[in-house]
């Protein structure tokens, strides 16, 4: 890509973005805190899904100081349903660090915050502080690979270098934030992974993949490992209109500290003893309510949800278990599996997060 070609692409892209961009709240501000919240929420999450969470989060925590002063459980409750809860914990930790040391104004400084990688650092630095740092996310990679007609797998080091160089060439130093947002917007709305809308694209005549009829093959991806199927049983235990939840230990690799319905790997036949070993007490499975699938990285969980009973049998009191009404349960920080399982119990959905008091809690064994 020559300097003249890069300049022509920048001009065409900026003109298209000016007239075609979506009206999104994080594009109406240069507040670095709001931009950081939006960028972390949008990681592996659709815009339509993230929007209501963004509004609720900033309503409850309007400043980085408010977030820094909050308790982790309240932060997780507001994040509940977005998934990838590590992002919430990292955002909380970043807010506390910013509260102590101030908001870094450069991509290099931002990248030292918990959970902030090169893309997020460049996005916040360019949008909020005007630093000419190219923000390269999946959308940008796809657009640039197609512009270049890049035939190698984009995960390779040589591919990353070529795409980074092109991204830097396409960045408008006078308006780096809008330049980054325009490239990402093009990837999100027109230059999509499947069925790109080349007929509406302002860069079609400059796009090597479009001109060669290769948009279906570019970008090339390295082979992904096949998903491993796992069966799992989840028990919906109800008593006096309340459901039984357990809190996962902070030492868990996934969903640490979140609340869940009791569940174990395997088939229903052996689930009762496995549930007792994990949570304590005595479980007895009842009728199956239904089943669903849930993907986690390289695992595909096939989950059967059963009604069940539980007898505590001397389990000591403590904060790790709770009996909650279904609407209370949905307002606590739950993982996606628990939310789907609760939905099978035919209880009304409650979408607004918040913490409730007064639940009776017990300590599980194991």
N, C-alpha and C positions, 0 to 999 in steps of 0.2 A: 504494500500500500504506500503510494507516494504521498508527500506532503500535500500536493494539490488534490489528490483523491480524498485524503482525510478531511481536508477543509471543505470540500463539496459535500461530503457525507454529513459533517457536523452541521452545515447550514440547512440541508434538507431535513435532518432529524430534528433540529431545533424548531423549524417552521411547523413541522407535523405535530410536535409535542404541544406547541402553543395552542393549536386548535383542537387537538384530539385527546388531550390528557383527561383522565378520570378525576373527578372532584373528590379528593380524599383528605381527611382532616390533618394528617401529618404533613401534607404538602402546603398547608396554609400557615405553617409556623417554622421558625428557625431556632426554636427553643431546643437546645441539645438534649435535655432530659426527655421531652416528648418524642423527639426523633429516635433516641435510643430505645425507648419503650416500644415504639412502632417496629423498629428493625428487629428487635428480639422476638416480638410476637409474630412477625411475619416469616420467621425461619420455619420452613416446612409446614406452613399454615396458609390457607387461602385468605385473600383479602376479605371476602364476605364473612368468613368465620371470625377473623380477628377484629373486625370493626366494633361489634358491641363490647368485646372485652377491652379494647383500647379506651372506649368512652368510659366504661365503668371504672377501669383502673385509674385513669386520670381524675375522675370525679372523686374517688376515695383518696388517692395520693397525688394531689395536684402539683407537688414539688418534689424534688429529689430528697429534700430534708424530711418531708412527710413519709416518704417510703423508707428512708433510713431509720426512722423512729418506730416503724411498725414491727409487730411480731411476725415471725415466719409463718405461723399457721394462718393468720389473716391474709398474708400475701398469697399463700398457696390456695386459699379458699377463693380469692378473686381470679386466680389463674385456672381454677378447676374446670376441666372440660377442654382446655386448649391442648393438653398433652405436653410431653417433653418438659416435665416439671423442673428439670435441672436448669432450664432457662430462667424460671422464676427465682430460684435460689441464687443464681448468678447475678441476676438483675438486682436483687435485694443486697447481695454482698457488694456489688459495684456502687450502689447508692450510698452505702455506709462508707465506702472508701472515698467517694466524691465528697460526702459530707465532712470528712476529716481533712481532705487535702485539696478540695476544689475540683472543678470540672476540667479535665485535660482538653486543650484546644487544638491538638494535633493528632493525626492518625497514629503516630508512634506512641504518644502518651495514652490515647484511648485504648490501644491494643494491649496495654498493661493491666487494664481493668478485668475483673473476673468475667468470663464468658464472652469477651469481645475479641473476635478474630479479625483478620485483615480486611475482610469485606465490610463488616459492621463498622470497624474503625474508620475506613475510608468514606463510607456513606455518611456517618455522623460528622466527620471532619469537613467534608465537602459541602454538605447541606447547611450545617449550623455555623461553621467557621470560615467557609469559603476557601479551604485548602484544596489545591489542585491535585487531589488523590483519586485515582481511578478505582471505583467500587465494582468489583467483578463477582457477580452472583451467577446462578445457573442461567438466568435469562440473558445476561450479558455474554456469557460463554457461548450460548447457542447462536445469538445474533452475530457475534464476531466470527465464529467458526464458519457460518454460512457465508458471511461477507467475503471471507478469505478463500472459501472453497476448501477448507482444511480437511484432509482425508484421514489423518491419523487420529487415534483415540485421544480425546481431550484430557484424559487423566495423565498422559505421559508428560515428563518434564519439559521436553521440547515443545509440546503443544501449549503448556502453561506459559512458557516464556513468550511464544509467538502471540498468544492471545493477550497477555499483559502488555506487550509492546504496542499492539494495535489499539487496545483500550486507552493507553496513554496518548497515542496519536489522535484519537477521536475526542479526547477530553477538551472542552473549551475552558481555557484557564481563566477567562473573565467570568464564567458562570458555571463552575464545576459541579455544583449541586444539581442544578437543572440539567446539565449535560448527563450526569450519571442517571438521574431519574428518567430522562428521555430514553436512554438506551434500555433500561430495565422495563419501562412501560411498553416499548416496542416488542420486547420479548414476551411480555405477559399478555398482550392483546392481539398482536398480529403474527409475530414470528414464533408461533406456538410449537411445541414439540411435535404434535401431529396436526395435519391439515393446516399448515400456515397459510395466512391470507395474503399471498404474494401480490394479488391483483390490487390490494389496497395499500401496499407497503411503499413508503416514500423512498426506500433504498433499493427497490427491486432491480433497477437498471445497473446498480453498482454491485449487486450481490452475485458472486461467482456461483454459488450453489443454485440460486434461482435461474440464472442464465444457462446453466448446464443441466437443469432438471434433476438436481441432486438433493433437494431439500429433505426428501424422505430418508436419505442415507447419512446426512450431515446434520448435527455432529455425530461422530462415531463414539461409542462408549465401550470401555473395557467390559468383558463379560462379568456379570454379577453372580455371586454364589446363589444356588437354588435355596428357596425357603424350606426350612425344616418344619414339618407338621408335628404339632404336639396336641394331645387331647388333655382337657382340663375340666374339672367339675367345680362348680360354684354353688354354695348352699345359701338359700334365702331363708333365714330363720326369723320368724315373726312371733311376737308375743304382745298381747294387749295393744295391738295397733302399731307396734314399734318393730324395727328390724335391727339385727345384730351386726355391728361393724367392729373390725379390729384395726388397730393402727400398726402399720409396718414399721419395723425397727429402723433407726437411723443408719444402721450398718448395712442395710439392704443395698444391693447394687442398683436396683431399679425401683422407682417410686418410693424412695426412702421417706418415712415420716407421713405418708399419705394413708388415708383410711380405705379399707376394702371389705367386701363381703368375704367370708371364709371360703377359701378355694385351694385346691391341690391338683397336681398333675395326675393323670391316669383316667381310669374308667370308673363309673359309678359303683361297681361291685366292691371295690377296695377303698372307696372314698371315705367311708365312715371312720375307719381306723386311722387313715392318713390325716383326716381333719383333726381327730382327737390328738394325734401325735404333735401336730403343728400348733394347735390353739388351746389344747386342754379340754377337759370335760368330756361329755359323750354326745356324739352326733348320730342322728338317725335320718337317712335320706327318705323323702317322700316322693310324690309324683314329679315328673319332669315338666317344667314350665315351657321350655323351648331351648333353642341353641343358636349360636351365632359364631362367626369367625372374626378374629382380630389379629392384625399383622403387627409384629414388633421386629423391626430391623430384618434379620434373616430367619425369623420364626413366624409361622402361621398357626395361631392357636385356634383349635376347634373346641368351643366351650359349651358344655351342657349345664343348664341352670335347673336346680331341683329345689323344691320346697324341702325344709328340713326342720327337725327339732334339736334343741341343745340343752343338756343338763350340765350345770356348772360343776357339780361334784367337788366342792371345796376350793374352787379357784379364788384366789385372794383378790381383794379390792385394789383398784389402781387405775391409771389413766389410759391403759392400752386397749380397752374395749368399751363399747357404748351401745346402749339401746336408744334408738332414735326413731321418731316418726319419719315416714318416707320423704316428706318435704324437707325436714331438717337434714336428713342424710344427704339429699341432693345439694344442699347448701354448704356442705363441708368439703374439704379438699379430697376429692375422690379421683381415682384413675378411670380411664375410659371403660375398662372391663366392668367395673362396679356400676357405672352409670347404665351401661347396656343391660346388665343383669337386672337392675332395679326396674328398668322399663318393662322387662318381661313380667314383673310382678303386678303389672297393670295399675300402678300407683300414678297419680297425676304428676306431671313434670313441673319442676320449679327451676327456673333458669337463673334467678338473681342470687349470686353468692352472698354469704354472710355467716356469721357464727351464732349459734344458739346456746343458751345456758340451761342448766337444770337436768341434763341427761344423767341417767344412772350408768356408772362405768364399772367394769370389772377387769381384772388382770388375767390374761391368758397364760397358759403354760407353754413352754417350748418357744 
